[in-house]
């Protein structure tokens, strides 16, 4: 492990997904976190389009260990009239520190104007928006990059960094072009050298460690950072320094 600095996992889930064996047991998650020195994990529930049910579940989950878990607000344009009121409630009342989006659960690509109320809210509050990105029409990083250009006070994080090519190249290009665009590391497709590529091409100050816990084991995901050919200073930034700044911790 790297000495010094807080370790923050920027990508974690609340809610059950039984078909893939995902169970959000906080004690199991904490044991895995403790084994590799993860101090805090950011979590969200993406399974309810109204936002309210999932955010309430996230709040209850975080409340069990508030010193270890950080809540992110989830909303969906499938219920567009609820988006802004729910974001206000989640941030102002529940104390959530960022926003999570999941375009695959909608028919709307990230450049559709229906997402704009979310981006406008984040822009007004200076919040981070973590969005799933991949090669699909709805979730390509270049579409999220358009929001980064239009809403400069918000910070946009490409979950999975697009996952594979050509989406990963889109994510890297967006991070190079826009100072409010960041890359997040969790993926099932991380062949050797990808973490080094993200840092080399976008800069260590633009890359965030994420694990996709409990869908994926955080111990394997953090191992990709710890064993990467990076300096200790770069690893500290990726593992938590950058997230600390984005979340105002």
PyMOL commands that set and color helices and strands:
alter all, ss='L'
color gray80, all
select helices_A, chain A and resi 18-20+26-36+52-64+77-93+103-105+113-125+141-150+160-162+167-177+194-202+204-206+218-226+232-247
alter helices_A, ss='H'
color red, helices_A
select strands_A, chain A and resi 8-13+40-44+69-74+98-101+128-132+155-159+181-184+207-208
alter strands_A, ss='S'
color yellow, strands_A
deselect
rebuild
show_as cartoon
